[in-house]
Amino acid sequence: MNVSSKLLLSDAQPASSVAKLALGMVTREYIQLYADGTSHTARAKQLDTDKFLEFLCRHKKKTAIDALLVQDWDYSSTQRFIDELLHIGEAPATVARRLATLKHMGRIFSERLPGFINPAREVKAPRQQIARPKSIEPLEVERIKHGAAHTRSQKKSFATVRNETLLRLLLDTGLRADEIRTLRRGQIDQSLEWISQVRTKGRRYRDVYITSEMRPVLAAYLKTRLEELARFYPSLHSQIDARLPLFISTYKIDTKNPKSFEMGAKSVWRVIRNFSVDTKLHPHLLRHTYATDLLHGSKDIRLVAQALGHSDVRVTMRYTERTNEEVADALEKSREQNGPS
């Protein structure tokens, strides 16, 4: 079937032929528009759509994904897809995310393909028990910091100084992995007190505070960073430095392209994972730890939402959830305080 490309960007396709379009082709266009790249969100969307197309191919008894047509995607097949995922044991949160991808893709199709009705719109996400995000206990945090400092003192390389500072700044600011990976030196003020214009997932911007405990660590790293950059820029102009990432990688760099100095997304994850003690670490676990500590210290959920860059405080409310054991313990203590009736 010869169909012009960029269907989602064109109004030329008549409504009568939309149903006969190749679903795989239109889905690939959706991915190019809304999930291009290697970020965690992009990879998740790619995986979700791939998994659905593979299911639909089986469900509709097609010989290949490219044989699927837009008309093959309907409410019934979407519901069966969700039911199958739950039956094979996928977590409700993962299933809900996959459905959210399909709902978004269906909405885009309905906006840009004449006559298309979103098949996923009325499908209900599985109910999930809200759980408080996992965080690290303060004692383990101190052990992690101690281990990082010990590694740095033993190896004394630029990478060990950078990696320890990266760990400490994630714990100190609650930044996401992609936020800290793409952070530019020019976003940090001269006093090392504020990081300006950090872009959130919702494409908003926030300023992030650096505590007084973290500033000497950051200052020491910045000195080492300049020494490392001197290998590539004998006389580094401040304007060039401002455009370079805060946490640099010198693997396959192009000195004319500041972006080439960025650490890869997988590199950031590997750095943090290597600092694991009792718990397997990842950047978002450090963000959860930051949020939990801030909530315990401030008792102000809106303050925590602002610090994390959440546009909806209901997302932040997850940190206020309590376990059954905590509820039972609180009830017992309240009865002890009130005494027998």
Buried (B, 14 or more C-beta within 10 A) or exposed (E): EEEEEEBBEEEEBEEEBBBEBBBBBBBBBBBEEBBEEEBBEBEBBBBBBBBBBEBBBEBBEBEEBEBBBBEBBBBEBBBBBBEBBEEEEBEBEBBBBBBBBBBBBBEBBBEBBEEBEBBBEEBEBBEEEEEBBEBBEEEBBEBBBEBBBEBBEEEEEBEBBBBBBBBBBBBBBBBBBBBBBBBBBBBBEEEBEEBEEBBBEEEEEBEBEBEEEBBEBBEBBBEBBEEBBEEBEEEEEEEBBEBBBBBBBEEEBEEEEBEBBBBEBEBBBEBBEEBBBEBEBBBBBBBBBBBBBBBEEEEEBEBBBBBBBBEEEEEBBBBEEEEEEEEEEEEEEEEEEEEEE
